[in-house]
C-alpha cells in the first residue's frame, strides 16, 4: 500500500470515529469568568447623594459573569431583530429595554441545560467592576473605557480595551448596563447579597457609556432608567450560576 492509500485509509477511519463538536448556548454566549465570594465597601462619600452611605457588602457565593457586554450579533441571532444604534455584529447591543433584556434571558434559560442566567444585582455589578480596587475607577480610564474623550461619539466593538483585574471588559464606558435591581436608597449597615427594594418605578444602570464624562463612569456611579424605556446608550451583560445551585435568598443584615 502506497503513502496516498495509507493517508486516505487513516482519513476515512478518523471521519467514522470523530464526533461533531457540540454547539451549545454556552458557546454562543462567549466567555464567562468566576467572580469569587468576598466583601467590599459599596458606594462613595465624595460624590452624589444616592451613592451614600458607603457600606459593607458581603457577596456570600461566587458567580460567573460574562467578560463582555451582549453584542448585537448575539441579540439578533436569538431575537431576530437589531434595534441598536451604531450597527455592528460585535458592537454592544443597545436601545434594549430592561424588559426586553428579560425576554432575551428567558430564551437563554430555556435553551441552557447547565446554567441559570440573569442580570447582575447592583451589588454584584459594583463588586465585579471594582475587582478588588478602592479607587474611583478600576484602573486607567483611557486604557479601559470608551467614554466622551476617546469614543468619537459612538460605541465600539466589545472587548477591545484593557480588562479589569478579574478579566472583565468595558465595565467602564461603551454602554451603560442594566442591573436586576429596582433603584433605592442604600442601607447604612452591613448587608449580605443585597437585591435592592422589592418594588419600585426605576431600574439601576451602571458603568457609564461612550457619551459620558469620567465622573459618570466611576465604579460607584448610579443612574436610573424606566424598565420599559429604550436608551441608545444602554445595553447589558449576563451573569450565571450552575442550575444545581440555588439562587441567593432575600438579603440579610448583620
C-alpha positions in Angstrom: 0.0 0.0 0.0 1.5 3.3 -1.0 1.5 6.5 1.1 -1.5 8.1 -0.6 -3.6 5.0 0.1 -2.5 4.8 3.7 -3.4 8.5 4.2 -6.8 8.0 2.6 -7.5 5.0 4.9 -6.5 6.9 8.0 -8.6 9.9 7.0 -11.6 7.6 6.3 -11.2 5.9 9.7 -10.9 9.2 11.5 -14.1 10.5 9.9 -16.0 7.5 11.1 -14.8 7.7 14.7 -14.7 11.5 15.3 -17.8 13.2 16.6 -19.0 16.6 15.5 -18.3 19.4 18.0 -21.4 20.0 20.2 -22.8 23.5 19.8 -24.5 24.9 23.0 -26.0 28.2 24.1 -22.9 28.5 26.4 -20.5 28.6 23.4 -22.8 31.1 21.7 -22.7 33.5 24.7 -18.9 33.6 24.9 -16.5 33.6 27.8 -17.6 33.8 31.5 -15.2 34.2 34.4 -15.8 33.3 38.0 -16.3 36.2 40.4 -15.2 35.0 43.8 -17.2 35.4 47.0 -15.9 38.2 49.2 -16.8 41.6 50.6 -16.3 45.2 49.7 -17.3 48.8 50.5 -20.1 49.8 48.2 -20.7 53.4 47.3 -18.7 56.7 47.5 -19.0 59.5 50.0 -17.5 62.3 47.9 -19.9 62.4 45.0 -23.7 62.1 44.5 -26.0 61.7 47.5 -27.5 58.4 46.2 -24.0 56.8 46.4 -24.1 57.3 50.2 -23.6 56.0 52.7 -20.6 53.8 51.9 -21.5 50.5 53.5 -20.1 47.0 53.7 -21.5 44.4 51.4 -20.8 40.6 51.6 -21.1 38.6 48.5 -21.5 35.1 50.0 -21.3 33.0 46.9 -19.2 33.1 43.8 -20.9 33.6 40.5 -19.9 33.8 36.8 -20.1 37.0 34.8 -19.7 37.4 31.0 -16.4 39.1 30.2 -18.2 41.3 27.6 -21.5 43.0 27.1 -24.1 41.2 25.0 -23.4 42.0 21.3 -25.7 42.9 18.5 -24.8 39.7 16.8 -25.9 37.7 19.8 -29.1 39.7 20.2 -30.1 39.4 16.6 -29.4 35.7 16.4 -31.6 34.9 19.3 -34.3 37.7 19.0 -34.5 38.1 15.2 -34.1 41.9 15.2 -31.5 44.5 15.9 -32.8 47.8 17.3 -29.3 49.1 18.2 -27.6 52.3 17.1 -24.1 52.2 15.7 -24.6 48.9 13.9 -22.0 46.1 14.1 -22.1 42.4 14.9 -19.5 42.8 17.7 -20.8 46.2 18.9 -22.7 46.1 22.2 -26.5 45.7 21.8 -28.2 49.0 22.8 -31.7 50.5 22.6 -32.7 47.5 24.7 -35.2 48.0 27.5 -34.8 46.2 30.8 -38.0 44.2 30.0 -36.6 43.2 26.6 -33.4 42.1 28.3 -35.5 39.8 30.5 -37.1 38.3 27.3 -33.6 37.6 26.0 -32.6 35.9 29.2 -35.8 33.9 29.4 -35.0 32.4 25.9 -31.4 31.6 27.0 -32.7 29.8 30.2 -35.0 27.6 28.1 -32.1 26.6 25.9 -29.5 26.1 28.6 -29.2 22.8 30.4 -26.3 23.8 32.6 -26.9 27.3 33.9 -29.4 29.8 35.1 -28.8 33.3 33.5 -29.9 36.7 34.8 -28.8 40.3 35.1 -26.3 41.1 37.9 -27.6 42.7 41.0 -26.4 46.2 41.6 -24.1 45.0 44.4 -22.7 42.2 42.2 -22.1 44.6 39.4 -20.1 47.1 41.5 -18.2 44.3 43.3 -17.2 42.8 39.9 -16.4 46.3 38.4 -14.1 47.2 41.3 -12.3 43.7 41.1 -10.6 44.5 44.5 -9.9 48.1 43.7 -10.9 51.0 46.0 -10.2 53.9 43.6 -12.9 55.8 41.7 -12.1 53.7 38.6 -10.7 50.1 38.5 -7.7 51.3 36.5 -6.6 53.9 33.9 -9.8 55.1 32.2 -8.3 55.8 28.9 -6.9 52.2 28.7 -10.1 50.6 30.0 -13.0 52.6 28.6 -14.7 54.2 25.6 -16.1 57.4 27.0 -16.6 61.0 25.8 -12.9 61.8 25.4 -12.0 58.9 23.2 -15.1 57.3 21.8 -15.7 59.6 18.8 -19.3 59.8 19.8 -20.2 56.2 19.2 -19.9 52.7 20.7 -17.1 50.3 19.8 -16.7 46.6 19.5 -16.7 44.9 22.9 -13.5 43.6 24.5 -11.0 45.9 22.7 -9.9 47.9 25.7 -7.9 46.7 28.7 -9.9 44.4 31.1 -10.1 44.9 34.9 -8.2 42.7 37.3 -10.8 40.0 37.0 -10.8 39.9 33.2 -14.0 41.9 32.6 -14.1 44.3 29.6 -16.0 47.6 29.2 -17.2 47.7 32.8 -16.4 51.4 32.5 -17.9 53.1 29.4 -19.1 51.8 26.0 -22.7 51.3 27.1 -24.3 51.7 30.4 -25.6 48.4 31.8 -28.9 47.3 33.2 -28.9 45.7 36.7 -31.6 43.5 38.1 -32.5 45.8 41.0 -35.1 48.4 41.5 -33.5 51.7 42.4 -33.5 52.6 46.1 -31.6 54.2 48.9 -28.5 52.5 50.4 -28.6 51.0 53.9 -26.1 52.1 56.5 -25.5 48.7 58.0 -23.7 45.7 56.5 -25.8 43.6 54.2 -25.3 40.2 52.6 -26.2 39.6 49.0 -28.5 42.6 48.7 -31.0 42.5 45.9 -32.5 46.0 46.2 -36.0 47.1 47.0 -38.9 44.6 46.4 -40.6 47.1 44.1 -40.1 50.5 42.5 -40.5 52.6 39.4 -36.9 52.6 38.0 -34.2 50.1 37.5 -30.5 50.7 38.1 -28.0 51.4 35.3 -24.2 51.2 35.9 -20.8 51.8 34.3 -21.3 54.9 32.2 -21.2 55.0 28.4 -19.5 56.3 25.3 -21.1 59.7 25.8 -20.2 60.1 29.5 -17.5 62.1 31.3 -15.2 60.2 33.7 -17.3 61.1 36.8 -20.3 59.1 35.3 -18.0 56.2 34.6 -16.9 55.6 38.2 -17.4 52.2 39.8 -19.8 53.7 42.3 -21.8 55.8 39.8 -25.6 55.1 39.7 -28.1 56.0 37.1 -31.8 55.2 36.8 -34.0 54.1 33.9 -37.6 53.0 33.4 -37.7 49.3 32.7 -39.9 49.7 29.6 -37.8 52.5 28.1 -35.2 52.3 25.3 -31.9 54.3 25.5 -29.3 54.4 22.7 -26.5 54.3 25.3 -27.8 51.4 27.3 -27.0 47.6 27.0 -26.4 44.8 29.4 -24.3 41.8 30.3 -25.1 38.5 31.9 -24.3 36.6 35.0 -24.9 32.9 35.5 -24.9 30.1 38.2 -25.0 26.4 37.7 -28.5 25.1 37.7 -27.9 22.7 40.6 -27.1 25.7 42.8 -30.0 27.6 44.4 -30.3 31.4 43.9 -29.5 33.6 46.8 -32.3 34.3 49.2 -33.5 37.6 50.5 -30.7 39.9 51.7 -29.8 39.6 55.4 -28.4 42.2 57.7 -25.6 41.8 60.1 
